[in-house]
Each structure stands twice: as C-alpha cells, then as structure tokens.
C-alpha cells in the first residue's frame, strides 16, 4: 500500500494540518483512481471491498474505514485514523510553528531546498538468516526531501524485483520542515504516533531514554533515545559564512567571549559560539525481521555537512552480495551509529539500539567535556585577573566601582549559563537513572543480552557486542554524572563570588549614600543660610528694619539657623506626636467602650433584680391567697 492516500473528505486536509502544521497544497475536483500517480508518488485510494486482501503483514488494517469519496484532498489516512494514540494536539504545536506554511505540493515539485539539499539517508535491506550483508535495495545515497518522498512512497514490500525493506534505517541531518512533511506523509499509519512523538521531542529539545511495549493491540516495540546537549565552536568568520548553505534551523545559539589559559597570557579573549544540539533515534517494529530505525541529527555546529555531495557506485560486499551507495573511497559508514560499515549491518533491533546509543552518547559526552573545560578555564583565568572576589590582600585595596559592576554582570551571566547547562544535562541523567532503575527500569528489556549464549548460536556474537555496548554506555553516563558535579561546583563557587560582589556593591552604595548625606547636610546647614541672608541684604534698605552691616549679617545668619533648627525639631518630633495622639485616641475610645459596656451590664443586672423581686411578691400573694382559700 502506498504511503500517501488520496481520499475524499473535505475535512481531512485541515485535520492533517492540525496535527503536523502542513499546507496540503493540492486541492481540486479531479477524482483519482487506485492507479493514479501524481508527480512520481503513488497515490492510492483505499478500497473498502478488498482492503484485507491488499494489506501486507507489516501493514495490517484496523476496522476503521476511509471516508466516502467526494472532493480530492491530500490526506494521510494513517496520520489521524487512531486519534486516541496521538495524544493531545497541543503536543505538536511546536512542530506546527516550526513547519509554518510548508507545502506538500512544493516538496513534490522540488521547489527550493526540497529539491537541492541532500540530508536524508536511507538503507533498506533484507536477510532471512539475519547475518552477512543481506540484500540491499537500490538507493541513491543521500537524498533531497523530494527524492525521499518519492522513495518512501514506494511499497515497502513486493516492489518488483527489489528486495523487501524489512530492515530500514532512516537518518535526517538538520531536520527541516520539508523533511518533516515528507516523513509524516509517507509514514505507516500504525507507526504515526511513534514518529510524531519522536519529532515533537526532537524539535522541543527534550531528553528521553525509554522502551515502550504496548500492552494491547498489535505486537510491536519502540526503543528511543533523545540526547540534547550543547556544542561549543569558535565563532565562524564573517567572510566564510557564505560558504555553508543556509539552513532553516530550529536551534538557538549564543556567542560568548571566553578566556583560556593561552589567551589569558596574552591578555586577549576569543569569541565562541554555543549551539543547542540534539541527536534523536527511535527504533520500532514488529520483530527482529521487520523494524525501522529513524534518527534526527543536528549538525549546524560543524563546519562541513554530513550530506556533502559525493560519487556513489555499486560494489560487492561479503559473500558476493551487492553493496549499494558505497562511496568511492571504499568506506560508507552508518550515520546513525558512526563507525559501522553499511555492508556489515546489525540485523537485530535491540543490538542495533545499544550500539547506536553507545556511539552517540560517547560523542555527546565528548561535547559536554569540551564545553565544561572551556568554561572552567575561562572562570579560572578571569579570577586570576580579578582577585578582589577571593584574595585576602584585596581587602586593603579599593577597586573601582565600574570594575566591580562589570565583574558582577560577568558572574551573573556565567551563573545563568551554567544553570542552563545543569538543567539540560540533569534532564538527560534523570532519564538514564529511570532507564536503569532496579525497580522496573526499561533496561530489563536488554538483560538477556549480557548473558553468554552457546558459541554456535547465531545471536552469540551480536549479544556479546551488545553486552560490551551496555557496559560502555554505563561508563559514559558515569562520566556525565561527574561532569554534572563539576558544573554544579563551578556554579556554587560563582554563587559565593556573586554574594561577595553583592556585598561589595552594597557597601559602596552605603558609602556613596553617606557621602551624599554629608554633602546635602553641608548645603542645607552652611551654604543655604548664608545664601538666604545674602539675598535678604540685597533687598532695599527701606524694607529692612536693621542696618546693612556685617554684624547684622551674622545675626541674620544665626536667626535663620535657629529657625531652621526649630523647623527641623518640629519635623523630627511630628511623627512621634502623631503616634502619641493616635494612641491617646485609641485609649479614649477603648475607655468609652468599657464605660458603655459597664453601664449595659448594670442595666441588665437591674432588670434581672427587678424581675426577681416581682416574682417573689407574686409568689407571696399567691401563697396568702391559697391559705385563705383553705381556711
């Protein structure tokens, strides 16, 4: 069955866009037959009558039926048929925003990067014995989005004389909207939730290491790892930036000026660029014969591209089997698990997953180590040139205020950067700790790979290799844990320096306030009376009741000072007088309330006493009346 289904439902295109954010780009009133082909892509209309007969064992159909025929829309039936497996639509909002207004029609036509940028690698093979090179399907090496859409639109099984694509490896370097659309359109409907989840986590820069085995439905498995990290490189030169193809990247980057040991000796700094980077891989399928590995690799931080054009030819592999897509230099490695030769594939999914995780987590660890080393050297070099934060000899020295402010801003910036690194690295380590947890961790899915099998068993070599990979993975994550502790120690050290700088700034601020207070006091109590007296003596002599002599000038100054002292005394005493007046009012009000309550109680007591005396008189009268009646 083709990966793209053209069916007749007016709402299907909008539903597809709601999940993946793509523009259908095709709509007309032309009807399609099951054999129609649109620009090289097999477009098949699901046939309700013979649906079960055309379905292969790898693509079983559910009891759901396609919509009735009507208008022509591009619709991926398997992308939205089981809405319960897709989760909430908000999960794909970030993918939708990233994809924007990408058009499937433009991808099919190869418009722009969809027809020029080769960043998709596919390796399809089949081998019933799960050993050797196997039978590869003919491909053209690295492909564009348009070529990949046409290739993946072909039937995975029963494609003429081509071998079945039982084991499929897919790798996309620097995932762009064009490739997201091509993969989403060509995905098998029952694996759409897996692919959709992988895209969301990769675009969202989220860590994950897990194995998922559905408890119901068809028998299938899902193994994935998403490893976000930061890669540091020297900032590219402006004149060389045009040499690399501009890529619509979802990742952010930050330029920082760092001082290492060598540059600190010369007193200079170098500008580095820190890139957000992630490598993602998900392995899913039915069994050891029918499975797919799909990987997304960020490569924007490298000067060259993994998908540079190269000449490919057909060669011979082991046992006389054909090797397709092998480079002229005689070595074409697997981009998902670098170091593996395509002619020596790993046939079983669990063993392939462990090898891919081993290779990628090692590279991620190296990137983390390089980044932390650069940051540590920068912090040490900066402290050596700015000793006031910790050196005891600096207590007697007065650092300029501007220098302390610059150091304050630098320390705050480094603390924020280290905090970001800690959040990303700790997220990955938390996923790993949950993966290896003895209380039901997903690593139990690989427990048998570490046990030796009989040497004659075909699985024995791969199991031994997988066991070594698991041990190497654990060791690498142990190194990452040590790097996390180093980052936390650096941040704690900077936090102490930050408190010291904050104290220094506050002390300098207090000294500045004292100086300003002294200046204002001098102006008010010294210069202001003299100035006011001078302005008075500059008036006409007829309006001044005393002579304009130096003696009276001094008397005027002292009179003004006395008036100012009285005003100042009143202003200083006024808040306390207000408080005393408020307390007096409250006491008076409280006494009034107590007096009223006392009068109320006395009135109540008087009422009860009068009633009691009245009751006694009435009882006495009744007693006398009763005695008289008896007599």
C-alpha positions, 0 to 999 in steps of 0.5 A, spaced: 500 500 500 502 506 498 504 511 503 500 517 501 492 516 500 488 520 496 481 520 499 475 524 499 473 528 505 473 535 505 475 535 512 481 531 512 486 536 509 485 541 515 485 535 520 492 533 517 494 540 518 492 540 525 496 535 527 503 536 523 502 544 521 502 542 513 499 546 507 496 540 503 497 544 497 493 540 492 486 541 492 481 540 486 475 536 483 479 531 479 477 524 482 483 519 482 483 512 481 487 506 485 492 507 479 493 514 479 500 517 480 501 524 481 508 527 480 512 520 481 508 518 488 503 513 488 497 515 490 492 510 492 485 510 494 483 505 499 478 500 497 473 498 502 471 491 498 478 488 498 482 492 503 484 485 507 486 482 501 491 488 499 494 489 506 501 486 507 503 483 514 507 489 516 501 493 514 495 490 517 488 494 517 484 496 523 476 496 522 476 503 521 474 505 514 476 511 509 471 516 508 466 516 502 469 519 496 467 526 494 472 532 493 480 530 492 484 532 498 491 530 500 490 526 506 494 521 510 489 516 512 494 513 517 496 520 520 489 521 524 485 514 523 487 512 531 486 519 534 486 516 541 494 514 540 496 521 538 495 524 544 493 531 545 494 536 539 497 541 543 503 536 543 505 538 536 504 545 536 511 546 536 512 542 530 506 546 527 510 553 528 516 550 526 513 547 519 509 554 518 506 554 511 510 548 508 507 545 502 506 538 500 505 540 493 512 544 493 516 538 496 513 534 490 515 539 485 522 540 488 521 547 489 527 550 493 531 546 498 526 540 497 529 539 491 537 541 492 539 539 499 541 532 500 540 530 508 536 524 508 539 517 508 536 511 507 538 503 507 533 498 506 535 491 506 533 484 507 536 477 510 532 471 512 538 468 516 539 475 519 547 475 518 552 477 512 550 483 508 543 481 506 540 484 500 540 491 499 535 495 495 537 500 490 538 507 493 541 513 491 545 515 497 543 521 500 537 524 498 533 531 497 526 531 501 523 530 494 527 524 492 525 521 499 518 522 498 518 519 492 522 513 495 518 512 501 512 512 497 514 506 494 511 499 497 515 497 502 514 490 500 513 486 493 516 492 489 518 488 483 524 485 483 527 489 489 528 486 495 523 487 501 525 493 506 524 489 512 530 492 515 530 500 514 534 505 517 532 512 516 537 518 518 535 526 517 541 531 518 538 538 520 531 536 520 527 541 516 520 542 515 520 539 508 523 533 511 518 533 516 512 533 511 515 528 507 516 523 513 509 524 516 506 523 509 509 517 507 509 514 514 505 507 516 499 509 519 500 504 525 507 507 526 504 515 526 504 516 533 511 513 534 514 518 529 510 524 531 512 523 538 519 522 536 519 529 532 515 533 537 521 531 542 526 532 537 524 539 535 522 541 543 529 539 545 527 534 550 531 528 553 528 521 553 531 514 554 525 509 554 522 502 551 515 502 550 511 495 549 504 496 548 500 492 552 494 491 547 493 491 540 498 489 535 505 486 537 510 491 536 516 495 540 519 502 540 526 503 543 528 511 543 533 515 545 533 523 545 540 526 547 540 534 547 546 537 549 550 543 547 556 544 542 561 549 543 565 552 536 569 558 535 565 563 532 565 562 524 568 568 520 564 573 517 567 572 510 566 564 510 559 564 512 557 564 505 560 558 504 555 553 508 548 553 505 543 556 509 539 552 513 532 553 516 534 551 523 530 550 529 536 551 534 538 557 538 545 559 539 549 564 543 556 567 542 560 568 548 567 571 549 571 566 553 578 566 556 583 560 556 589 559 559 593 561 552 589 567 551 589 569 558 597 570 557 596 574 552 591 578 555 586 577 549 579 573 549 576 569 543 569 569 541 565 562 541 559 560 539 554 555 543 549 551 539 543 547 542 544 540 539 540 534 539 541 527 536 534 523 536 533 515 534 527 511 535 527 504 533 520 500 532 517 494 529 514 488 529 520 483 530 527 482 529 525 481 521 521 487 520 523 494 524 525 501 522 530 505 525 529 513 524 534 518 527 534 526 527 541 529 527 543 536 528 549 538 525 549 546 524 555 546 529 560 543 524 563 546 519 562 541 513 555 537 512 554 530 513 550 530 506 556 533 502 555 531 495 559 525 493 560 519 487 556 513 489 557 506 485 555 499 486 560 494 489 560 487 492 560 486 499 561 479 503 559 473 500 558 476 493 552 480 495 551 487 492 553 493 496 549 499 494 551 507 495 558 505 497 562 511 496 568 511 492 573 511 497 571 504 499 568 506 506 560 508 507 559 508 514 552 508 518 550 515 520 546 513 525 551 509 529 558 512 526 563 507 525 559 501 522 560 499 515 553 499 511 555 492 508 556 489 515 549 491 518 546 489 525 540 485 523 537 485 530 533 491 533 535 491 540 543 490 538 542 495 533 539 500 539 545 499 544 550 500 539 547 506 536 546 509 543 553 507 545 556 511 539 552 517 540 552 518 547 560 517 547 560 523 542 555 527 546 559 526 552 565 528 548 561 535 547 559 536 554 567 535 556 569 540 551 564 545 553 565 544 561 573 545 560 572 551 556 568 554 561 572 552 567 578 555 564 575 561 562 572 562 570 579 560 572 583 565 568 578 571 569 579 570 577 586 570 576 585 577 573 580 579 578 582 577 585 578 582 589 572 576 589 577 571 593 584 574 595 585 576 602 590 582 600 584 585 596 581 587 602 586 593 603 585 595 596 579 599 593 577 597 586 573 601 582 566 601 582 565 600 574 570 594 575 566 591 580 559 592 576 562 589 570 565 583 574 558 582 577 554 582 570 560 577 568 558 572 574 551 573 573 551 571 566 556 565 567 551 563 573 545 563 568 549 559 563 551 554 567 544 553 570 542 552 563 547 547 562 545 543 569 538 543 567 539 540 560 544 535 562 540 533 569 534 532 564 538 527 560 541 523 567 534 523 570 532 519 564 538 514 564 537 513 572 529 511 570 532 507 564 536 503 569 532 503 575 532 496 579 525 497 580 522 496 573 527 500 569 526 499 561 533 496 561 530 489 563 528 489 556 536 488 554 538 483 560 538 477 556 543 480 552 549 480 557 548 473 558 553 468 554 549 464 549 552 457 546 558 459 541 554 456 535 548 460 536 547 465 531 545 471 536 552 469 540 556 474 537 551 480 536 549 479 544 556 479 546 557 486 542 551 488 545 553 486 552 560 490 551 555 496 548 551 496 555 557 496 559 560 502 555 554 506 555 554 505 563 561 508 563 559 514 559 553 516 563 558 515 569 562 520 566 556 525 565 554 524 572 561 527 574 561 532 569 554 534 572 558 535 579 563 539 576 558 544 573 554 544 579 561 546 583 563 551 578 556 554 579 556 554 587 563 557 587 560 563 582 554 563 587 559 565 593 563 570 588 556 573 586 554 574 594 561 577 595 560 582 589 553 583 592 556 585 598 561 589 595 556 593 591 552 594 597 557 597 601 559 602 596 552 604 595 552 605 603 558 609 602 556 613 596 549 614 600 553 617 606 557 621 602 551 624 599 548 625 606 554 629 608 554 633 602 546 635 602 547 636 610 553 641 608 548 645 603 542 645 607 546 647 614 552 652 611 551 654 604 543 655 604 543 660 610 548 664 608 545 664 601 538 666 604 541 672 608 545 674 602 539 675 598 535 678 604 541 684 604 540 685 597 533 687 598 532 695 599 534 698 605 527 701 606 524 694 607 529 692 612 528 694 619 536 693 621 542 696 618 546 693 612 552 691 616 556 685 617 554 684 624 547 684 622 549 679 617 551 674 622 545 675 626 541 674 620 545 668 619 544 665 626 536 667 626 535 663 620 539 657 623 535 657 629 529 657 625 531 652 621 533 648 627 526 649 630 523 647 623 527 641 623 525 639 631 518 640 629 519 635 623 523 630 627 518 630 633 511 630 628 511 623 627 512 621 634 506 626 636 502 623 631 503 616 634 502 619 641 495 622 639 493 616 635 494 612 641 491 617 646 485 616 641 485 609 641 485 609 649 479 614 649 475 610 645 477 603 648 475 607 655 468 609 652 467 602 650 468 599 657 464 605 660 458 603 655 459 596 656 459 597 664 453 601 664 449 595 659 451 590 664 448 594 670 442 595 666 441 588 665 443 586 672 437 591 674 432 588 670 434 581 672 433 584 680 427 587 678 424 581 675 426 577 681 423 581 686 416 581 682 416 574 682 417 573 689 411 578 691 407 574 686 409 568 689 407 571 696 400 573 694 399 567 691 401 563 697 396 568 702 391 567 697 391 559 697 391 559 705 385 563 705 382 559 700 383 553 705 381 556 711 
